[in-house]
Amino acid sequence: MNEYLTLVDELVKEVKSCPPAKGFSEVLLPGEPEDRVYEQRIAHGIPLDEDIWNSILDIAKSKGIEV
């Protein structure tokens, strides 16, 4: 198992050391963009359009739920 992890680590380093495509600042591996969005949303919440948020508030009020 250690050999496998070592090989994967080497592959990741090799891929990440490649120059990024034009218009990009870095090379990302599958799952990295999603991990970043997850961390950002855990830290700052999920962005909602103001109209959608107002609709949620209206529905809550109509059901007697205080927000």
mmCIF file as Biopython writes it, N, C-alpha, C and O atoms, coordinates in Angstrom:
data_model
#
loop_
_atom_site.group_PDB
_atom_site.id
_atom_site.type_symbol
_atom_site.label_atom_id
_atom_site.label_alt_id
_atom_site.label_comp_id
_atom_site.label_asym_id
_atom_site.label_entity_id
_atom_site.label_seq_id
_atom_site.pdbx_PDB_ins_code
_atom_site.Cartn_x
_atom_site.Cartn_y
_atom_site.Cartn_z
_atom_site.occupancy
_atom_site.B_iso_or_equiv
_atom_site.auth_seq_id
_atom_site.auth_asym_id
_atom_site.pdbx_PDB_model_num
ATOM 1   N N  . MET A ? 1  ? 0.835   -1.205 0.000   1.0 0.0 1  A 1 
ATOM 2   C CA . MET A ? 1  ? 0.000   0.000  0.000   1.0 0.0 1  A 1 
ATOM 3   C C  . MET A ? 1  ? 0.868   1.253  0.000   1.0 0.0 1  A 1 
ATOM 4   O O  . MET A ? 1  ? 0.533   2.231  -0.668  1.0 0.0 1  A 1 
ATOM 5   N N  . ASN A ? 2  ? 1.986   1.242  0.743   1.0 0.0 2  A 1 
ATOM 6   C CA . ASN A ? 2  ? 2.869   2.404  0.765   1.0 0.0 2  A 1 
ATOM 7   C C  . ASN A ? 2  ? 3.418   2.719  -0.617  1.0 0.0 2  A 1 
ATOM 8   O O  . ASN A ? 2  ? 3.548   3.886  -0.987  1.0 0.0 2  A 1 
ATOM 9   N N  . GLU A ? 3  ? 3.740   1.679  -1.379  1.0 0.0 3  A 1 
ATOM 10  C CA . GLU A ? 3  ? 4.266   1.892  -2.733  1.0 0.0 3  A 1 
ATOM 11  C C  . GLU A ? 3  ? 3.218   2.568  -3.602  1.0 0.0 3  A 1 
ATOM 12  O O  . GLU A ? 3  ? 3.538   3.473  -4.373  1.0 0.0 3  A 1 
ATOM 13  N N  . TYR A ? 4  ? 1.984   2.141  -3.484  1.0 0.0 4  A 1 
ATOM 14  C CA . TYR A ? 4  ? 0.891   2.737  -4.250  1.0 0.0 4  A 1 
ATOM 15  C C  . TYR A ? 4  ? 0.744   4.220  -3.904  1.0 0.0 4  A 1 
ATOM 16  O O  . TYR A ? 4  ? 0.647   5.064  -4.796  1.0 0.0 4  A 1 
ATOM 17  N N  . LEU A ? 5  ? 0.727   4.531  -2.609  1.0 0.0 5  A 1 
ATOM 18  C CA . LEU A ? 5  ? 0.573   5.923  -2.184  1.0 0.0 5  A 1 
ATOM 19  C C  . LEU A ? 5  ? 1.742   6.776  -2.646  1.0 0.0 5  A 1 
ATOM 20  O O  . LEU A ? 5  ? 1.564   7.938  -3.009  1.0 0.0 5  A 1 
ATOM 21  N N  . THR A ? 6  ? 2.926   6.206  -2.634  1.0 0.0 6  A 1 
ATOM 22  C CA . THR A ? 6  ? 4.105   6.920  -3.113  1.0 0.0 6  A 1 
ATOM 23  C C  . THR A ? 6  ? 3.976   7.226  -4.604  1.0 0.0 6  A 1 
ATOM 24  O O  . THR A ? 6  ? 4.287   8.333  -5.044  1.0 0.0 6  A 1 
ATOM 25  N N  . LEU A ? 7  ? 3.516   6.243  -5.380  1.0 0.0 7  A 1 
ATOM 26  C CA . LEU A ? 7  ? 3.331   6.445  -6.812  1.0 0.0 7  A 1 
ATOM 27  C C  . LEU A ? 7  ? 2.258   7.498  -7.100  1.0 0.0 7  A 1 
ATOM 28  O O  . LEU A ? 7  ? 2.420   8.325  -7.996  1.0 0.0 7  A 1 
ATOM 29  N N  . VAL A ? 8  ? 1.180   7.463  -6.347  1.0 0.0 8  A 1 
ATOM 30  C CA . VAL A ? 8  ? 0.111   8.455  -6.527  1.0 0.0 8  A 1 
ATOM 31  C C  . VAL A ? 8  ? 0.644   9.841  -6.191  1.0 0.0 8  A 1 
ATOM 32  O O  . VAL A ? 8  ? 0.376   10.800 -6.915  1.0 0.0 8  A 1 
ATOM 33  N N  . ASP A ? 9  ? 1.390   9.955  -5.109  1.0 0.0 9  A 1 
ATOM 34  C CA . ASP A ? 9  ? 1.964   11.235 -4.707  1.0 0.0 9  A 1 
ATOM 35  C C  . ASP A ? 9  ? 2.898   11.774 -5.790  1.0 0.0 9  A 1 
ATOM 36  O O  . ASP A ? 9  ? 2.880   12.966 -6.096  1.0 0.0 9  A 1 
ATOM 37  N N  . GLU A ? 10 ? 3.705   10.897 -6.362  1.0 0.0 10 A 1 
ATOM 38  C CA . GLU A ? 10 ? 4.610   11.309 -7.443  1.0 0.0 10 A 1 
ATOM 39  C C  . GLU A ? 10 ? 3.829   11.769 -8.671  1.0 0.0 10 A 1 
ATOM 40  O O  . GLU A ? 10 ? 4.194   12.758 -9.306  1.0 0.0 10 A 1 
ATOM 41  N N  . LEU A ? 11 ? 2.768   11.062 -9.001  1.0 0.0 11 A 1 
ATOM 42  C CA . LEU A ? 11 ? 1.936   11.443 -10.134 1.0 0.0 11 A 1 
ATOM 43  C C  . LEU A ? 11 ? 1.296   12.812 -9.908  1.0 0.0 11 A 1 
ATOM 44  O O  . LEU A ? 11 ? 1.273   13.648 -10.812 1.0 0.0 11 A 1 
ATOM 45  N N  . VAL A ? 12 ? 0.783   13.035 -8.713  1.0 0.0 12 A 1 
ATOM 46  C CA . VAL A ? 12 ? 0.167   14.321 -8.386  1.0 0.0 12 A 1 
ATOM 47  C C  . VAL A ? 12 ? 1.201   15.436 -8.532  1.0 0.0 12 A 1 
ATOM 48  O O  . VAL A ? 12 ? 0.908   16.476 -9.122  1.0 0.0 12 A 1 
ATOM 49  N N  . LYS A ? 13 ? 2.395   15.231 -8.007  1.0 0.0 13 A 1 
ATOM 50  C CA . LYS A ? 13 ? 3.448   16.252 -8.113  1.0 0.0 13 A 1 
ATOM 51  C C  . LYS A ? 13 ? 3.806   16.523 -9.566  1.0 0.0 13 A 1 
ATOM 52  O O  . LYS A ? 13 ? 4.025   17.671 -9.953  1.0 0.0 13 A 1 
ATOM 53  N N  . GLU A ? 14 ? 3.866   15.474 -10.364 1.0 0.0 14 A 1 
ATOM 54  C CA . GLU A ? 14 ? 4.200   15.637 -11.773 1.0 0.0 14 A 1 
ATOM 55  C C  . GLU A ? 14 ? 3.120   16.427 -12.510 1.0 0.0 14 A 1 
ATOM 56  O O  . GLU A ? 14 ? 3.423   17.342 -13.275 1.0 0.0 14 A 1 
ATOM 57  N N  . VAL A ? 15 ? 1.867   16.068 -12.272 1.0 0.0 15 A 1 
ATOM 58  C CA . VAL A ? 15 ? 0.759   16.765 -12.932 1.0 0.0 15 A 1 
ATOM 59  C C  . VAL A ? 15 ? 0.719   18.227 -12.490 1.0 0.0 15 A 1 
ATOM 60  O O  . VAL A ? 15 ? 0.556   19.117 -13.324 1.0 0.0 15 A 1 
ATOM 61  N N  . LYS A ? 16 ? 0.866   18.485 -11.190 1.0 0.0 16 A 1 
ATOM 62  C CA . LYS A ? 16 ? 0.779   19.841 -10.658 1.0 0.0 16 A 1 
ATOM 63  C C  . LYS A ? 16 ? 1.957   20.706 -11.107 1.0 0.0 16 A 1 
ATOM 64  O O  . LYS A ? 16 ? 1.861   21.933 -11.097 1.0 0.0 16 A 1 
ATOM 65  N N  . SER A ? 17 ? 3.063   20.078 -11.500 1.0 0.0 17 A 1 
ATOM 66  C CA . SER A ? 17 ? 4.229   20.849 -11.935 1.0 0.0 17 A 1 
ATOM 67  C C  . SER A ? 17 ? 4.132   21.271 -13.397 1.0 0.0 17 A 1 
ATOM 68  O O  . SER A ? 17 ? 4.963   22.043 -13.873 1.0 0.0 17 A 1 
ATOM 69  N N  . CYS A ? 18 ? 3.132   20.775 -14.109 1.0 0.0 18 A 1 
ATOM 70  C CA . CYS A ? 18 ? 2.938   21.161 -15.509 1.0 0.0 18 A 1 
ATOM 71  C C  . CYS A ? 18 ? 2.493   22.620 -15.572 1.0 0.0 18 A 1 
ATOM 72  O O  . CYS A ? 18 ? 1.792   23.097 -14.680 1.0 0.0 18 A 1 
ATOM 73  N N  . PRO A ? 19 ? 2.899   23.326 -16.622 1.0 0.0 19 A 1 
ATOM 74  C CA . PRO A ? 19 ? 2.421   24.703 -16.757 1.0 0.0 19 A 1 
ATOM 75  C C  . PRO A ? 19 ? 0.917   24.711 -17.031 1.0 0.0 19 A 1 
ATOM 76  O O  . PRO A ? 19 ? 0.418   23.886 -17.795 1.0 0.0 19 A 1 
ATOM 77  N N  . PRO A ? 20 ? 0.201   25.642 -16.408 1.0 0.0 20 A 1 
ATOM 78  C CA . PRO A ? 20 ? -1.250  25.690 -16.640 1.0 0.0 20 A 1 
ATOM 79  C C  . PRO A ? 20 ? -1.567  26.135 -18.066 1.0 0.0 20 A 1 
ATOM 80  O O  . PRO A ? 20 ? -0.761  26.794 -18.723 1.0 0.0 20 A 1 
ATOM 81  N N  . ALA A ? 21 ? -2.738  25.767 -18.518 1.0 0.0 21 A 1 
ATOM 82  C CA . ALA A ? 21 ? -3.209  26.187 -19.835 1.0 0.0 21 A 1 
ATOM 83  C C  . ALA A ? 21 ? -3.377  27.700 -19.854 1.0 0.0 21 A 1 
ATOM 84  O O  . ALA A ? 21 ? -3.565  28.329 -18.813 1.0 0.0 21 A 1 
ATOM 85  N N  . LYS A ? 22 ? -3.309  28.271 -21.043 1.0 0.0 22 A 1 
ATOM 86  C CA . LYS A ? 22 ? -3.468  29.713 -21.202 1.0 0.0 22 A 1 
ATOM 87  C C  . LYS A ? 22 ? -4.793  30.152 -20.572 1.0 0.0 22 A 1 
ATOM 88  O O  . LYS A ? 22 ? -5.843  29.556 -20.813 1.0 0.0 22 A 1 
ATOM 89  N N  . GLY A ? 23 ? -4.716  31.203 -19.763 1.0 0.0 23 A 1 
ATOM 90  C CA . GLY A ? 23 ? -5.903  31.734 -19.111 1.0 0.0 23 A 1 
ATOM 91  C C  . GLY A ? 23 ? -6.166  31.152 -17.732 1.0 0.0 23 A 1 
ATOM 92  O O  . GLY A ? 23 ? -7.121  31.545 -17.061 1.0 0.0 23 A 1 
ATOM 93  N N  . PHE A ? 24 ? -5.318  30.209 -17.302 1.0 0.0 24 A 1 
ATOM 94  C CA . PHE A ? 24 ? -5.475  29.592 -15.988 1.0 0.0 24 A 1 
ATOM 95  C C  . PHE A ? 24 ? -4.226  29.843 -15.151 1.0 0.0 24 A 1 
ATOM 96  O O  . PHE A ? 24 ? -3.131  29.996 -15.691 1.0 0.0 24 A 1 
ATOM 97  N N  . SER A ? 25 ? -4.393  29.884 -13.840 1.0 0.0 25 A 1 
ATOM 98  C CA . SER A ? 25 ? -3.259  30.178 -12.968 1.0 0.0 25 A 1 
ATOM 99  C C  . SER A ? 25 ? -2.620  28.930 -12.368 1.0 0.0 25 A 1 
ATOM 100 O O  . SER A ? 25 ? -1.512  28.996 -11.835 1.0 0.0 25 A 1 
ATOM 101 N N  . GLU A ? 26 ? -3.312  27.792 -12.450 1.0 0.0 26 A 1 
ATOM 102 C CA . GLU A ? 26 ? -2.750  26.564 -11.893 1.0 0.0 26 A 1 
ATOM 103 C C  . GLU A ? 26 ? -3.415  25.342 -12.503 1.0 0.0 26 A 1 
ATOM 104 O O  . GLU A ? 26 ? -4.487  25.424 -13.104 1.0 0.0 26 A 1 
ATOM 105 N N  . VAL A ? 27 ? -2.756  24.216 -12.334 1.0 0.0 27 A 1 
ATOM 106 C CA . VAL A ? 27 ? -3.295  22.936 -12.778 1.0 0.0 27 A 1 
ATOM 107 C C  . VAL A ? 27 ? -4.049  22.331 -11.597 1.0 0.0 27 A 1 
ATOM 108 O O  . VAL A ? 27 ? -3.510  22.231 -10.494 1.0 0.0 27 A 1 
ATOM 109 N N  . LEU A ? 28 ? -5.295  21.927 -11.831 1.0 0.0 28 A 1 
ATOM 110 C CA . LEU A ? 28 ? -6.106  21.325 -10.783 1.0 0.0 28 A 1 
ATOM 111 C C  . LEU A ? 28 ? -6.387  19.866 -11.113 1.0 0.0 28 A 1 
ATOM 112 O O  . LEU A ? 28 ? -6.514  19.487 -12.277 1.0 0.0 28 A 1 
ATOM 113 N N  . LEU A ? 29 ? -6.478  19.074 -10.083 1.0 0.0 29 A 1 
ATOM 114 C CA . LEU A ? 29 ? -6.829  17.667 -10.224 1.0 0.0 29 A 1 
ATOM 115 C C  . LEU A ? 29 ? -8.339  17.500 -10.066 1.0 0.0 29 A 1 
ATOM 116 O O  . LEU A ? 29 ? -8.994  18.367 -9.489  1.0 0.0 29 A 1 
ATOM 117 N N  . PRO A ? 30 ? -8.898  16.406 -10.564 1.0 0.0 30 A 1 
ATOM 118 C CA . PRO A ? 30 ? -10.330 16.171 -10.380 1.0 0.0 30 A 1 
ATOM 119 C C  . PRO A ? 30 ? -10.713 16.245 -8.895  1.0 0.0 30 A 1 
ATOM 120 O O  . PRO A ? 30 ? -10.062 15.644 -8.040  1.0 0.0 30 A 1 
ATOM 121 N N  . GLY A ? 31 ? -11.756 16.976 -8.620  1.0 0.0 31 A 1 
ATOM 122 C CA . GLY A ? 31 ? -12.249 17.115 -7.254  1.0 0.0 31 A 1 
ATOM 123 C C  . GLY A ? 31 ? -11.745 18.361 -6.545  1.0 0.0 31 A 1 
ATOM 124 O O  . GLY A ? 31 ? -12.375 18.812 -5.589  1.0 0.0 31 A 1 
ATOM 125 N N  . GLU A ? 32 ? -10.629 18.929 -6.984  1.0 0.0 32 A 1 
ATOM 126 C CA . GLU A ? 32 ? -10.093 20.115 -6.304  1.0 0.0 32 A 1 
ATOM 127 C C  . GLU A ? 32 ? -11.032 21.322 -6.383  1.0 0.0 32 A 1 
ATOM 128 O O  . GLU A ? 32 ? -11.229 21.994 -5.370  1.0 0.0 32 A 1 
ATOM 129 N N  . PRO A ? 33 ? -11.619 21.623 -7.549  1.0 0.0 33 A 1 
ATOM 130 C CA . PRO A ? 33 ? -12.554 22.766 -7.562  1.0 0.0 33 A 1 
ATOM 131 C C  . PRO A ? 33 ? -13.736 22.557 -6.607  1.0 0.0 33 A 1 
ATOM 132 O O  . PRO A ? 33 ? -14.158 23.485 -5.917  1.0 0.0 33 A 1 
ATOM 133 N N  . GLU A ? 34 ? -14.257 21.345 -6.578  1.0 0.0 34 A 1 
ATOM 134 C CA . GLU A ? 34 ? -15.393 21.050 -5.696  1.0 0.0 34 A 1 
ATOM 135 C C  . GLU A ? 34 ? -14.992 21.156 -4.221  1.0 0.0 34 A 1 
ATOM 136 O O  . GLU A ? 34 ? -15.765 21.655 -3.403  1.0 0.0 34 A 1 
ATOM 137 N N  . ASP A ? 35 ? -13.799 20.693 -3.884  1.0 0.0 35 A 1 
ATOM 138 C CA . ASP A ? 35 ? -13.316 20.804 -2.502  1.0 0.0 35 A 1 
ATOM 139 C C  . ASP A ? 35 ? -13.190 22.259 -2.085  1.0 0.0 35 A 1 
ATOM 140 O O  . ASP A ? 35 ? -13.510 22.615 -0.951  1.0 0.0 35 A 1 
ATOM 141 N N  . ARG A ? 36 ? -12.728 23.093 -2.992  1.0 0.0 36 A 1 
ATOM 142 C CA . ARG A ? 36 ? -12.582 24.526 -2.684  1.0 0.0 36 A 1 
ATOM 143 C C  . ARG A ? 36 ? -13.933 25.186 -2.474  1.0 0.0 36 A 1 
ATOM 144 O O  . ARG A ? 36 ? -14.104 25.984 -1.553  1.0 0.0 36 A 1 
ATOM 145 N N  . VAL A ? 37 ? -14.890 24.853 -3.327  1.0 0.0 37 A 1 
ATOM 146 C CA . VAL A ? 37 ? -16.235 25.416 -3.173  1.0 0.0 37 A 1 
ATOM 147 C C  . VAL A ? 37 ? -16.841 24.955 -1.854  1.0 0.0 37 A 1 
ATOM 148 O O  . VAL A ? 37 ? -17.469 25.745 -1.149  1.0 0.0 37 A 1 
ATOM 149 N N  . TYR A ? 38 ? -16.658 23.682 -1.515  1.0 0.0 38 A 1 
ATOM 150 C CA . TYR A ? 38 ? -17.176 23.140 -0.253  1.0 0.0 38 A 1 
ATOM 151 C C  . TYR A ? 38 ? -16.607 23.922 0.934   1.0 0.0 38 A 1 
ATOM 152 O O  . TYR A ? 38 ? -17.351 24.355 1.815   1.0 0.0 38 A 1 
ATOM 153 N N  . GLU A ? 39 ? -15.299 24.096 0.949   1.0 0.0 39 A 1 
ATOM 154 C CA . GLU A ? 39 ? -14.655 24.814 2.061   1.0 0.0 39 A 1 
ATOM 155 C C  . GLU A ? 39 ? -15.137 26.256 2.135   1.0 0.0 39 A 1 
ATOM 156 O O  . GLU A ? 39 ? -15.371 26.783 3.223   1.0 0.0 39 A 1 
ATOM 157 N N  . GLN A ? 40 ? -15.285 26.897 0.970   1.0 0.0 40 A 1 
ATOM 158 C CA . GLN A ? 40 ? -15.763 28.270 0.941   1.0 0.0 40 A 1 
ATOM 159 C C  . GLN A ? 40 ? -17.192 28.364 1.483   1.0 0.0 40 A 1 
ATOM 160 O O  . GLN A ? 40 ? -17.518 29.288 2.228   1.0 0.0 40 A 1 
ATOM 161 N N  . ARG A ? 41 ? -18.032 27.411 1.110   1.0 0.0 41 A 1 
ATOM 162 C CA . ARG A ? 41 ? -19.427 27.452 1.563   1.0 0.0 41 A 1 
ATOM 163 C C  . ARG A ? 41 ? -19.566 27.088 3.027   1.0 0.0 41 A 1 
ATOM 164 O O  . ARG A ? 41 ? -20.459 27.597 3.705   1.0 0.0 41 A 1 
ATOM 165 N N  . ILE A ? 42 ? -18.701 26.215 3.529   1.0 0.0 42 A 1 
ATOM 166 C CA . ILE A ? 42 ? -18.703 25.926 4.962   1.0 0.0 42 A 1 
ATOM 167 C C  . ILE A ? 42 ? -18.339 27.187 5.741   1.0 0.0 42 A 1 
ATOM 168 O O  . ILE A ? 42 ? -18.930 27.477 6.782   1.0 0.0 42 A 1 
ATOM 169 N N  . ALA A ? 43 ? -17.364 27.932 5.229   1.0 0.0 43 A 1 
ATOM 170 C CA . ALA A ? 43 ? -16.889 29.132 5.917   1.0 0.0 43 A 1 
ATOM 171 C C  . ALA A ? 43 ? -17.842 30.315 5.770   1.0 0.0 43 A 1 
ATOM 172 O O  . ALA A ? 43 ? -17.996 31.105 6.702   1.0 0.0 43 A 1 
ATOM 173 N N  . HIS A ? 44 ? -18.496 30.445 4.582   1.0 0.0 44 A 1 
ATOM 174 C CA . HIS A ? 44 ? -19.252 31.668 4.296   1.0 0.0 44 A 1 
ATOM 175 C C  . HIS A ? 44 ? -20.719 31.441 3.953   1.0 0.0 44 A 1 
ATOM 176 O O  . HIS A ? 44 ? -21.444 32.403 3.697   1.0 0.0 44 A 1 
ATOM 177 N N  . GLY A ? 45 ? -21.166 30.198 3.942   1.0 0.0 45 A 1 
ATOM 178 C CA . GLY A ? 45 ? -22.557 29.913 3.606   1.0 0.0 45 A 1 
ATOM 179 C C  . GLY A ? 45 ? -22.760 29.715 2.116   1.0 0.0 45 A 1 
ATOM 180 O O  . GLY A ? 45 ? -21.839 29.900 1.320   1.0 0.0 45 A 1 
ATOM 181 N N  . ILE A ? 46 ? -23.971 29.339 1.749   1.0 0.0 46 A 1 
ATOM 182 C CA . ILE A ? 46 ? -24.317 29.091 0.351   1.0 0.0 46 A 1 
ATOM 183 C C  . ILE A ? 46 ? -24.945 30.360 -0.216  1.0 0.0 46 A 1 
ATOM 184 O O  . ILE A ? 46 ? -25.929 30.864 0.326   1.0 0.0 46 A 1 
ATOM 185 N N  . PRO A ? 47 ? -24.379 30.874 -1.305  1.0 0.0 47 A 1 
ATOM 186 C CA . PRO A ? 47 ? -24.944 32.106 -1.867  1.0 0.0 47 A 1 
ATOM 187 C C  . PRO A ? 47 ? -26.336 31.862 -2.463  1.0 0.0 47 A 1 
ATOM 188 O O  . PRO A ? 47 ? -26.573 30.870 -3.151  1.0 0.0 47 A 1 
ATOM 189 N N  . LEU A ? 48 ? -27.236 32.789 -2.179  1.0 0.0 48 A 1 
ATOM 190 C CA . LEU A ? 48 ? -28.591 32.727 -2.723  1.0 0.0 48 A 1 
ATOM 191 C C  . LEU A ? 48 ? -28.920 34.055 -3.376  1.0 0.0 48 A 1 
ATOM 192 O O  . LEU A ? 48 ? -28.540 35.116 -2.881  1.0 0.0 48 A 1 
ATOM 193 N N  . ASP A ? 49 ? -29.624 33.987 -4.481  1.0 0.0 49 A 1 
ATOM 194 C CA . ASP A ? 49 ? -30.141 35.184 -5.131  1.0 0.0 49 A 1 
ATOM 195 C C  . ASP A ? 49 ? -31.105 35.879 -4.158  1.0 0.0 49 A 1 
ATOM 196 O O  . ASP A ? 49 ? -31.851 35.214 -3.438  1.0 0.0 49 A 1 
ATOM 197 N N  . GLU A ? 50 ? -31.086 37.196 -4.142  1.0 0.0 50 A 1 
ATOM 198 C CA . GLU A ? 50 ? -31.930 37.942 -3.200  1.0 0.0 50 A 1 
ATOM 199 C C  . GLU A ? 50 ? -33.416 37.629 -3.383  1.0 0.0 50 A 1 
ATOM 200 O O  . GLU A ? 50 ? -34.149 37.533 -2.398  1.0 0.0 50 A 1 
ATOM 201 N N  . ASP A ? 51 ? -33.864 37.472 -4.616  1.0 0.0 51 A 1 
ATOM 202 C CA . ASP A ? 51 ? -35.279 37.148 -4.863  1.0 0.0 51 A 1 
ATOM 203 C C  . ASP A ? 51 ? -35.647 35.789 -4.268  1.0 0.0 51 A 1 
ATOM 204 O O  . ASP A ? 51 ? -36.730 35.627 -3.705  1.0 0.0 51 A 1 
ATOM 205 N N  . ILE A ? 52 ? -34.753 34.821 -4.392  1.0 0.0 52 A 1 
ATOM 206 C CA . ILE A ? 52 ? -35.011 33.491 -3.829  1.0 0.0 52 A 1 
ATOM 207 C C  . ILE A ? 52 ? -35.069 33.586 -2.307  1.0 0.0 52 A 1 
ATOM 208 O O  . ILE A ? 52 ? -35.960 33.012 -1.680  1.0 0.0 52 A 1 
ATOM 209 N N  . TRP A ? 53 ? -34.118 34.313 -1.710  1.0 0.0 53 A 1 
ATOM 210 C CA . TRP A ? 53 ? -34.117 34.466 -0.256  1.0 0.0 53 A 1 
ATOM 211 C C  . TRP A ? 53 ? -35.406 35.138 0.215   1.0 0.0 53 A 1 
ATOM 212 O O  . TRP A ? 53 ? -35.987 34.728 1.220   1.0 0.0 53 A 1 
ATOM 213 N N  . ASN A ? 54 ? -35.854 36.165 -0.502  1.0 0.0 54 A 1 
ATOM 214 C CA . ASN A ? 54 ? -37.098 36.844 -0.127  1.0 0.0 54 A 1 
ATOM 215 C C  . ASN A ? 54 ? -38.292 35.910 -0.253  1.0 0.0 54 A 1 
ATOM 216 O O  . ASN A ? 54 ? -39.217 35.982 0.556   1.0 0.0 54 A 1 
ATOM 217 N N  . SER A ? 55 ? -38.290 35.038 -1.250  1.0 0.0 55 A 1 
ATOM 218 C CA . SER A ? 55 ? -39.366 34.047 -1.387  1.0 0.0 55 A 1 
ATOM 219 C C  . SER A ? 55 ? -39.366 33.084 -0.201  1.0 0.0 55 A 1 
ATOM 220 O O  . SER A ? 55 ? -40.426 32.732 0.316   1.0 0.0 55 A 1 
ATOM 221 N N  . ILE A ? 56 ? -38.193 32.666 0.224   1.0 0.0 56 A 1 
ATOM 222 C CA . ILE A ? 56 ? -38.086 31.779 1.390   1.0 0.0 56 A 1 
ATOM 223 C C  . ILE A ? 56 ? -38.635 32.480 2.627   1.0 0.0 56 A 1 
ATOM 224 O O  . ILE A ? 56 ? -39.376 31.883 3.408   1.0 0.0 56 A 1 
ATOM 225 N N  . LEU A ? 57 ? -38.269 33.746 2.803   1.0 0.0 57 A 1 
ATOM 226 C CA . LEU A ? 57 ? -38.774 34.505 3.953   1.0 0.0 57 A 1 
ATOM 227 C C  . LEU A ? 57 ? -40.297 34.644 3.907   1.0 0.0 57 A 1 
ATOM 228 O O  . LEU A ? 57 ? -40.968 34.508 4.930   1.0 0.0 57 A 1 
ATOM 229 N N  . ASP A ? 58 ? -40.837 34.916 2.719   1.0 0.0 58 A 1 
ATOM 230 C CA . ASP A ? 58 ? -42.289 35.049 2.570   1.0 0.0 58 A 1 
ATOM 231 C C  . ASP A ? 58 ? -42.996 33.743 2.918   1.0 0.0 58 A 1 
ATOM 232 O O  . ASP A ? 58 ? -44.014 33.761 3.610   1.0 0.0 58 A 1 
ATOM 233 N N  . ILE A ? 59 ? -42.483 32.632 2.460   1.0 0.0 59 A 1 
ATOM 234 C CA . ILE A ? 59 ? -43.086 31.324 2.761   1.0 0.0 59 A 1 
ATOM 235 C C  . ILE A ? 59 ? -43.008 31.048 4.257   1.0 0.0 59 A 1 
ATOM 236 O O  . ILE A ? 59 ? -43.971 30.575 4.860   1.0 0.0 59 A 1 
ATOM 237 N N  . ALA A ? 60 ? -41.858 31.344 4.849   1.0 0.0 60 A 1 
ATOM 238 C CA . ALA A ? 60 ? -41.707 31.120 6.291   1.0 0.0 60 A 1 
ATOM 239 C C  . ALA A ? 60 ? -42.725 31.952 7.070   1.0 0.0 60 A 1 
ATOM 240 O O  . ALA A ? 60 ? -43.377 31.447 7.984   1.0 0.0 60 A 1 
ATOM 241 N N  . LYS A ? 61 ? -42.858 33.209 6.711   1.0 0.0 61 A 1 
ATOM 242 C CA . LYS A ? 61 ? -43.821 34.090 7.391   1.0 0.0 61 A 1 
ATOM 243 C C  . LYS A ? 61 ? -45.243 33.577 7.229   1.0 0.0 61 A 1 
ATOM 244 O O  . LYS A ? 61 ? -46.039 33.623 8.167   1.0 0.0 61 A 1 
ATOM 245 N N  . SER A ? 62 ? -45.562 33.081 6.020   1.0 0.0 62 A 1 
ATOM 246 C CA . SER A ? 62 ? -46.927 32.588 5.780   1.0 0.0 62 A 1 
ATOM 247 C C  . SER A ? 62 ? -47.219 31.331 6.605   1.0 0.0 62 A 1 
ATOM 248 O O  . SER A ? 62 ? -48.383 31.007 6.842   1.0 0.0 62 A 1 
ATOM 249 N N  . LYS A ? 63 ? -46.191 30.630 7.039   1.0 0.0 63 A 1 
ATOM 250 C CA . LYS A ? 63 ? -46.350 29.437 7.864   1.0 0.0 63 A 1 
ATOM 251 C C  . LYS A ? 63 ? -46.168 29.737 9.347   1.0 0.0 63 A 1 
ATOM 252 O O  . LYS A ? 63 ? -46.194 28.833 10.181  1.0 0.0 63 A 1 
ATOM 253 N N  . GLY A ? 64 ? -45.983 31.028 9.669   1.0 0.0 64 A 1 
ATOM 254 C CA . GLY A ? 64 ? -45.835 31.411 11.070  1.0 0.0 64 A 1 
ATOM 255 C C  . GLY A ? 64 ? -44.446 31.155 11.628  1.0 0.0 64 A 1 
ATOM 256 O O  . GLY A ? 64 ? -44.268 31.050 12.841  1.0 0.0 64 A 1 
ATOM 257 N N  . ILE A ? 65 ? -43.478 31.055 10.757  1.0 0.0 65 A 1 
ATOM 258 C CA . ILE A ? 65 ? -42.100 30.807 11.189  1.0 0.0 65 A 1 
ATOM 259 C C  . ILE A ? 65 ? -41.350 32.121 11.201  1.0 0.0 65 A 1 
ATOM 260 O O  . ILE A ? 65 ? -41.300 32.826 10.193  1.0 0.0 65 A 1 
ATOM 261 N N  . GLU A ? 66 ? -40.763 32.453 12.349  1.0 0.0 66 A 1 
ATOM 262 C CA . GLU A ? 66 ? -39.964 33.676 12.440  1.0 0.0 66 A 1 
ATOM 263 C C  . GLU A ? 66 ? -38.537 33.391 12.004  1.0 0.0 66 A 1 
ATOM 264 O O  . GLU A ? 66 ? -37.931 32.399 12.409  1.0 0.0 66 A 1 
ATOM 265 N N  . VAL A ? 67 ? -38.018 34.274 11.176  1.0 0.0 67 A 1 
ATOM 266 C CA . VAL A ? 67 ? -36.644 34.120 10.703  1.0 0.0 67 A 1 
ATOM 267 C C  . VAL A ? 67 ? -35.798 35.235 11.256  1.0 0.0 67 A 1 
ATOM 268 O O  . VAL A ? 67 ? -34.600 35.296 10.979  1.0 0.0 67 A 1 
#
